[in-house]
Amino acid sequence: MEIKKIALNLFDRVKISLWFVVLLFPLTVMKVSVTGGAATVKFRWVMVPIVGVAAFVLSWIWTRALVWNERRGQKPDDSSISYRVKKIVSPLWEKKTVRFSGLAAVMLFVVLYPHLFGMYHTNIMITALIYVILALGLNIHVGMGGLLNLGYAAFFAVGAYTYGLLWKYAGSVFAAAGINAGWLFWIALPLAGIFATIFGVLVSLPVLRLRGDYLAIITLAFGEIVRMFIQNSGDLTGGASGISLIPRPWFFNMKLKPGAAAVYIYYITVALVALSILVARRIEDSRTGRALEAMREDEIACEAMGIDLVRNKLITFALGAFWAGIAGVLLAAQTTFINPDSFTLWESIMILMAVVIGGTGSIPGAIVGALLLKLLPEYFRALSQYRMLIYGVAMIVIIIFKPDGLLPRNRKKYAFRTTGEGNQ
């Protein structure tokens, strides 16, 4: 029986290998070249055994991984490696000296980062931190409120174009009044959050009774409507050409050079990331946060308990949109150029993937997910043409093996301890 089982397993692997060879034949074996207006096809037959062997090995690894995952689910939690590591690390982390030393080391690294790695890496990190803010904002929608939003990039665009339009139409007025253009950034920062919040409330009004797939479709449509409006309103927004020469923030009435300006924006972004983490943490432990979690788990039971669903959904959309508006201003200040192509559906999906991969509802998970999705492609540009494939595989692997994300939320647990006979 064991020999028969092994033979069947090998036969299945061979079938999978042949299927992949046929499926990938046009991509890996056939190479089309165009010279002088004539197309020639070159067959790279050496790729056939390579694809076959790779598919055989990977299918075997995948099967073993599925078996391991199934057995892991049947074992008690205290037998897992993560539990053992946590059991060793937790007592150390509870010591104030260790905790403060670790936090001080992280803070020191964050402060010194632009001086250690240069302007190129600083700009990459600014972009990653902007997406951290976006992921934390979307986490309020998806992780806390359970509202699937596929048009989150629309609020991002509102924030960016608030700064861009303020510069385009009020920049000359400020210059005539003797006010430096760099101060527009600090004026646009709160305005963008307010305008994005207003848009979030306006979007939530027609979808208060929707949930699940219907809510996702409506938010997706809203995101595309905003992008198409920006693209087709050339007289107002610049259309597909966008808005350029957006000023970077000045430092106490001093215009900074590009390198110094990048460092300045980096520190502003770090401060806003810290503020967004603090706000998200406070919301999580507040009465509003508990109400949002109840709404996420079961809207009917939530409403039956006397929680106002309309108010909760308005709060969810407003809070999430506010941080997207703030992030939009940071993007416009960093790149000094914005156009509708920066706020497509793909951007919304990227932010949602950061939340899902990191861990829905988890603040550390949203941070790690955003950093991974923005930093890894930058440092692996040689694989840029396979980005969609890598993202798809990563999503499948995480959903199967880590359905709660890389850093799932650690929910608080309360337990009664017996201190004596008859006492608790």
C-alpha positions as CSV (number, residue, x, y, z in Angstrom):
1,M,0.0,0.0,0.0
2,E,2.8,2.4,0.8
3,I,4.5,1.7,-2.6
4,K,1.2,2.3,-4.4
5,K,0.7,5.6,-2.5
6,I,4.2,6.8,-3.5
7,A,3.6,5.8,-7.1
8,L,0.3,7.7,-7.2
9,N,2.0,10.7,-5.6
10,L,4.8,10.6,-8.2
11,F,2.2,10.2,-11.0
12,D,0.4,13.3,-9.8
13,R,3.6,15.3,-9.7
14,V,4.4,14.2,-13.3
15,K,0.9,15.3,-14.4
16,I,1.4,18.7,-12.8
17,S,4.8,19.1,-14.5
18,L,3.4,18.3,-17.9
19,W,0.5,20.7,-17.4
20,F,2.9,23.5,-16.4
21,V,5.1,22.8,-19.4
22,V,2.1,23.1,-21.8
23,L,0.7,26.1,-19.9
24,L,4.0,28.1,-19.9
25,F,5.1,27.0,-23.4
26,P,4.3,30.3,-25.1
27,L,6.0,32.3,-22.3
28,T,9.2,30.3,-21.6
29,V,9.9,28.4,-24.8
30,M,8.7,30.7,-27.6
31,K,10.6,34.0,-28.1
32,V,9.4,36.4,-30.8
33,S,11.9,38.8,-32.3
34,V,10.9,41.6,-34.8
35,T,13.7,42.7,-37.2
36,G,13.1,44.8,-40.3
37,G,9.3,44.5,-39.9
38,A,9.4,40.7,-40.0
39,A,8.7,38.6,-36.9
40,T,10.7,35.5,-36.2
41,V,10.0,32.9,-33.6
42,K,12.9,31.2,-31.8
43,F,12.1,28.0,-29.8
44,R,14.2,27.6,-26.6
45,W,13.7,23.9,-26.1
46,V,16.2,23.9,-23.2
47,M,13.5,25.6,-21.1
48,V,11.1,22.6,-21.3
49,P,13.0,20.3,-18.9
50,I,13.8,23.3,-16.6
51,V,10.1,24.2,-16.3
52,G,9.2,20.5,-15.9
53,V,11.7,19.8,-13.1
54,A,10.9,23.1,-11.4
55,A,7.1,22.3,-11.4
56,F,7.8,18.8,-10.1
57,V,9.9,20.0,-7.2
58,L,7.7,23.0,-6.3
59,S,4.5,20.8,-6.4
60,W,6.2,18.3,-4.1
61,I,7.2,21.2,-1.7
62,W,3.7,22.6,-1.9
63,T,2.1,19.3,-1.0
64,R,4.4,18.8,1.9
65,A,3.7,22.3,3.1
66,L,-0.1,21.7,3.1
67,V,0.4,18.5,5.1
68,W,2.6,20.4,7.6
69,N,0.0,23.1,7.9
70,E,-2.8,20.6,8.5
71,R,-0.7,18.9,11.2
72,R,0.3,22.2,12.8
73,G,-3.4,23.1,13.2
74,Q,-4.0,19.8,15.1
75,K,-1.1,20.4,17.6
76,P,-1.6,22.4,20.8
77,D,-0.5,26.0,20.7
78,D,2.3,25.4,23.3
79,S,4.1,23.1,20.9
80,S,4.6,25.7,18.2
81,I,8.0,27.5,17.6
82,S,6.3,30.9,17.8
83,Y,4.9,30.0,21.2
84,R,8.3,28.9,22.5
85,V,10.0,32.0,21.2
86,K,7.3,34.2,22.8
87,K,7.7,32.3,26.1
88,I,11.4,33.2,26.1
89,V,11.1,36.8,24.8
90,S,8.0,37.9,26.8
91,P,9.7,37.8,30.3
92,L,12.6,39.8,28.9
93,W,10.4,42.4,27.3
94,E,8.5,42.8,30.5
95,K,11.6,44.2,32.1
96,K,11.6,48.0,31.9
97,T,15.3,48.3,31.2
98,V,15.1,45.9,28.2
99,R,11.9,47.5,26.9
100,F,13.2,51.0,27.2
101,S,16.6,50.1,25.7
102,G,14.9,48.4,22.7
103,L,12.6,51.4,22.1
104,A,15.5,53.8,22.4
105,A,17.6,51.8,19.9
106,V,14.6,51.9,17.4
107,M,14.1,55.6,17.9
108,L,17.8,56.3,17.5
109,F,17.9,54.3,14.2
110,V,14.8,56.1,12.9
111,V,16.4,59.5,13.7
112,L,19.7,58.7,12.1
113,Y,18.3,56.8,9.1
114,P,18.6,59.7,6.5
115,H,22.1,60.5,7.7
116,L,23.2,56.8,7.5
117,F,21.8,55.8,4.1
118,G,21.6,58.9,1.9
119,M,19.0,60.7,-0.1
120,Y,17.9,57.8,-2.4
121,H,17.1,55.5,0.5
122,T,15.5,58.4,2.4
123,N,13.0,59.0,-0.4
124,I,12.2,55.3,-0.6
125,M,11.6,55.3,3.1
126,I,9.3,58.4,2.9
127,T,7.2,56.6,0.3
128,A,7.0,53.5,2.5
129,L,6.0,55.6,5.6
130,I,3.3,57.4,3.6
131,Y,1.9,53.9,2.8
132,V,2.1,53.1,6.5
133,I,-0.2,56.0,7.2
134,L,-2.5,54.8,4.4
135,A,-2.5,51.3,5.8
136,L,-3.3,52.5,9.3
137,G,-6.2,54.6,7.9
138,L,-7.6,51.7,5.8
139,N,-7.2,49.4,8.8
140,I,-9.9,51.5,10.6
141,H,-12.2,50.7,7.7
142,V,-11.4,47.1,7.1
143,G,-9.8,45.9,10.4
144,M,-11.9,47.7,12.9
145,G,-15.2,48.5,11.2
146,G,-15.2,45.5,8.8
147,L,-16.1,47.7,5.8
148,L,-14.3,46.6,2.6
149,N,-13.2,49.7,0.8
150,L,-11.8,49.4,-2.7
151,G,-11.8,53.1,-3.4
152,Y,-9.5,54.3,-0.7
153,A,-7.1,55.9,-3.2
154,A,-9.9,58.5,-3.9
155,F,-9.3,60.0,-0.4
156,F,-5.6,59.9,-1.1
157,A,-6.2,61.9,-4.3
158,V,-8.4,64.4,-2.4
159,G,-5.5,65.2,0.0
160,A,-2.9,65.4,-2.8
161,Y,-5.1,67.7,-5.0
162,T,-6.0,69.9,-2.0
163,Y,-2.3,70.8,-1.8
164,G,-1.8,70.9,-5.6
165,L,-4.8,73.1,-6.3
166,L,-4.0,75.4,-3.3
167,W,-0.5,75.9,-4.9
168,K,-1.9,76.3,-8.4
169,Y,-4.6,78.9,-7.6
170,A,-3.4,80.5,-4.4
171,G,0.4,80.4,-4.8
172,S,0.6,83.6,-6.8
173,V,-1.7,85.3,-4.2
174,F,0.5,84.3,-1.4
175,A,3.6,85.4,-3.3
176,A,2.0,88.8,-4.0
177,A,1.2,89.1,-0.2
178,G,4.8,88.4,0.6
179,I,4.1,84.9,2.1
180,N,6.6,82.2,1.1
181,A,5.1,79.3,-0.9
182,G,6.6,76.8,1.5
183,W,4.0,77.7,4.1
184,L,1.3,76.4,1.8
185,F,2.2,72.9,3.0
186,W,1.3,73.6,6.6
187,I,-1.9,75.2,5.5
188,A,-2.8,72.3,3.2
189,L,-2.0,69.6,5.8
190,P,-5.1,70.2,8.0
191,L,-7.3,71.3,5.1
192,A,-6.6,68.1,3.2
193,G,-7.6,66.0,6.3
194,I,-10.8,68.0,6.7
195,F,-11.7,67.8,3.0
196,A,-11.0,64.1,2.9
197,T,-13.1,63.6,6.0
198,I,-16.0,65.5,4.3
199,F,-15.6,63.2,1.3
200,G,-15.6,60.2,3.5
201,V,-18.8,61.2,5.2
202,L,-20.4,61.9,1.8
203,V,-19.4,58.5,0.5
204,S,-20.7,56.8,3.6
205,L,-24.2,58.3,3.3
206,P,-25.4,56.3,0.3
207,V,-23.9,53.1,1.5
208,L,-25.1,52.9,5.1
209,R,-27.3,49.9,4.4
210,L,-24.7,48.1,2.2
211,R,-22.1,45.6,3.3
212,G,-19.8,42.9,1.9
213,D,-19.5,42.7,-1.9
214,Y,-22.0,45.5,-2.6
215,L,-20.1,47.9,-0.4
216,A,-16.9,47.0,-2.1
217,I,-18.4,47.6,-5.6
218,I,-19.8,51.0,-4.5
219,T,-16.5,52.2,-3.0
220,L,-14.6,50.9,-6.1
221,A,-17.0,52.9,-8.3
222,F,-16.5,56.0,-6.2
223,G,-12.7,55.7,-6.5
224,E,-12.9,55.5,-10.3
225,I,-15.4,58.4,-10.4
226,V,-13.0,60.6,-8.5
227,R,-10.0,59.6,-10.7
228,M,-12.0,60.2,-13.9
229,F,-13.3,63.5,-12.7
230,I,-9.7,64.6,-12.0
231,Q,-8.5,63.4,-15.4
232,N,-11.3,65.0,-17.4
233,S,-11.4,68.3,-15.6
234,G,-8.4,69.7,-17.3
235,D,-9.3,73.3,-16.8
236,L,-9.5,72.8,-13.0
237,T,-7.1,70.1,-12.1
238,G,-4.7,70.0,-15.1
239,G,-6.2,66.7,-16.4
240,A,-3.8,64.0,-17.3
241,S,-0.9,66.4,-17.3
242,G,-1.4,66.9,-13.5
243,I,0.1,69.7,-11.4
244,S,3.8,70.2,-11.2
245,L,6.4,72.3,-9.3
246,I,4.5,71.8,-6.0
247,P,6.6,73.4,-3.3
248,R,8.2,71.4,-0.6
249,P,7.8,72.6,3.0
250,W,10.1,75.3,4.1
251,F,12.0,75.2,7.4
252,F,11.3,78.4,9.4
253,N,11.1,80.6,6.3
254,M,14.1,79.0,4.8
255,K,13.9,77.2,1.4
256,L,15.8,73.9,1.6
257,K,17.9,72.2,-1.0
258,P,16.5,68.9,-2.4
259,G,18.6,66.7,0.0
260,A,17.8,68.8,3.1
261,A,14.2,69.0,2.0
262,A,14.0,65.2,1.7
263,V,15.4,64.8,5.3
264,Y,12.9,67.4,6.5
265,I,9.9,65.7,4.9
266,Y,11.2,62.4,6.3
267,Y,11.0,63.7,9.9
268,I,7.6,65.2,9.2
269,T,6.4,61.9,7.9
270,V,7.9,60.0,10.9
271,A,6.1,62.4,13.3
272,L,2.8,61.9,11.4
273,V,3.3,58.1,11.5
274,A,3.8,58.2,15.2
275,L,0.7,60.4,15.6
276,S,-1.4,58.0,13.5
277,I,-0.2,55.0,15.5
278,L,-1.2,56.8,18.7
279,V,-4.6,57.7,17.4
280,A,-5.3,54.2,16.1
281,R,-4.2,52.8,19.4
282,R,-6.5,55.1,21.3
283,I,-9.4,54.3,19.0
284,E,-8.8,50.6,19.4
285,D,-9.1,50.7,23.2
286,S,-12.0,53.3,23.3
287,R,-15.7,52.8,23.5
288,T,-15.9,53.7,19.8
289,G,-13.4,51.1,18.9
290,R,-15.3,48.4,20.7
291,A,-18.5,49.5,18.9
292,L,-16.6,49.3,15.6
293,E,-15.4,45.7,16.4
294,A,-19.0,44.7,17.3
295,M,-20.2,46.1,14.0
296,R,-17.5,44.1,12.2
297,E,-18.4,40.8,13.9
298,D,-22.2,41.0,13.4
299,E,-24.2,44.1,12.4
300,I,-27.6,42.6,13.4
301,A,-26.4,41.6,16.9
302,C,-24.6,45.0,17.2
303,E,-27.8,46.9,16.4
304,A,-29.8,44.7,18.7
305,M,-27.5,45.7,21.6
306,G,-28.3,49.3,21.0
307,I,-25.3,50.4,19.0
308,D,-26.0,53.1,16.4
309,L,-24.8,51.6,13.1
310,V,-25.2,54.8,11.1
311,R,-23.1,56.7,13.5
312,N,-20.4,54.0,13.6
313,K,-20.1,53.8,9.8
314,L,-19.9,57.6,9.5
315,I,-17.1,57.6,12.1
316,T,-15.3,54.7,10.3
317,F,-15.3,56.4,6.9
318,A,-14.4,59.8,8.4
319,L,-11.5,58.6,10.4
320,G,-10.0,56.5,7.7
321,A,-10.4,59.2,5.1
322,F,-8.7,61.8,7.3
323,W,-5.4,59.9,7.3
324,A,-5.6,59.3,3.6
325,G,-5.9,63.1,3.0
326,I,-2.8,63.7,5.2
327,A,-0.8,61.1,3.3
328,G,-1.9,62.8,0.0
329,V,-0.3,66.1,1.1
330,L,2.9,64.3,2.0
331,L,3.0,62.6,-1.4
332,A,2.5,65.8,-3.3
333,A,5.3,67.5,-1.2
334,Q,7.7,64.7,-1.8
335,T,7.3,64.2,-5.5
336,T,6.4,67.9,-6.3
337,F,4.1,66.5,-9.1
338,I,0.7,64.7,-9.0
339,N,-1.5,63.4,-11.8
340,P,-4.5,60.9,-11.9
341,D,-2.3,57.9,-12.6
342,S,-1.0,58.1,-9.0
343,F,-4.5,57.2,-7.6
344,T,-5.7,54.2,-9.6
345,L,-7.5,51.1,-8.4
346,W,-4.1,49.4,-8.1
347,E,-3.1,51.8,-5.3
348,S,-6.3,50.9,-3.4
349,I,-5.5,47.2,-3.8
350,M,-1.9,47.8,-2.7
351,I,-3.0,49.4,0.5
352,L,-5.6,46.7,1.1
353,M,-2.9,44.0,0.5
354,A,-0.7,45.7,3.1
355,V,-3.5,45.4,5.7
356,V,-4.4,41.8,4.8
357,I,-0.8,40.6,4.6
358,G,0.2,42.3,7.8
359,G,-2.9,41.2,9.7
360,T,-6.4,42.7,9.5
361,G,-7.1,44.8,12.6
362,S,-3.5,44.7,13.8
363,I,-1.6,48.0,14.0
364,P,1.9,46.4,13.9
365,G,0.6,44.2,11.1
366,A,-0.5,47.2,9.0
367,I,2.9,48.8,9.5
368,V,4.9,45.7,8.6
369,G,2.7,45.0,5.6
370,A,3.0,48.5,4.2
371,L,6.8,48.5,4.7
372,L,7.2,45.1,3.0
373,L,5.0,45.9,0.0
374,K,6.8,49.2,-0.7
375,L,10.4,48.4,0.2
376,L,10.9,45.0,-1.3
377,P,9.9,46.0,-4.9
378,E,12.4,48.9,-4.7
379,Y,15.3,46.7,-3.6
380,F,14.4,43.9,-6.1
381,R,13.8,46.0,-9.2
382,A,15.3,43.2,-11.3
383,L,12.1,41.3,-10.6
384,S,9.8,44.2,-11.3
385,Q,8.1,42.6,-14.3
386,Y,7.1,39.7,-12.1
387,R,5.6,42.0,-9.4
388,M,2.0,41.0,-10.0
389,L,2.9,37.3,-10.0
390,I,4.9,37.6,-6.7
391,Y,2.1,39.6,-5.0
392,G,-0.4,36.9,-6.1
393,V,1.7,34.1,-4.8
394,A,2.4,35.9,-1.5
395,M,-1.3,36.5,-1.0
396,I,-2.1,32.8,-1.6
397,V,0.6,31.6,0.7
398,I,-0.3,34.0,3.5
399,I,-4.1,33.2,3.2
400,I,-3.4,29.5,3.4
401,F,-0.6,29.3,6.0
402,K,-1.2,32.6,8.0
403,P,-4.9,33.5,7.5
404,D,-4.7,36.1,10.3
405,G,-1.7,37.8,8.7
406,L,2.0,38.0,9.5
407,L,1.4,39.9,12.8
408,P,-2.2,39.1,13.8
409,R,-3.9,41.3,16.4
410,N,-3.2,40.2,19.9
411,R,-6.6,40.6,21.5
412,K,-6.8,41.3,25.2
413,K,-7.8,38.4,27.4
414,Y,-9.2,38.6,30.9
415,A,-9.1,35.7,33.3
416,F,-10.2,35.2,36.9
417,R,-7.4,33.9,39.1
418,T,-8.2,32.0,42.3
419,T,-6.5,33.6,45.3
420,G,-8.0,31.3,47.9
421,E,-10.7,28.9,48.6
422,G,-14.0,30.4,47.5
423,N,-12.3,33.7,46.4
424,Q,-11.6,34.9,42.9
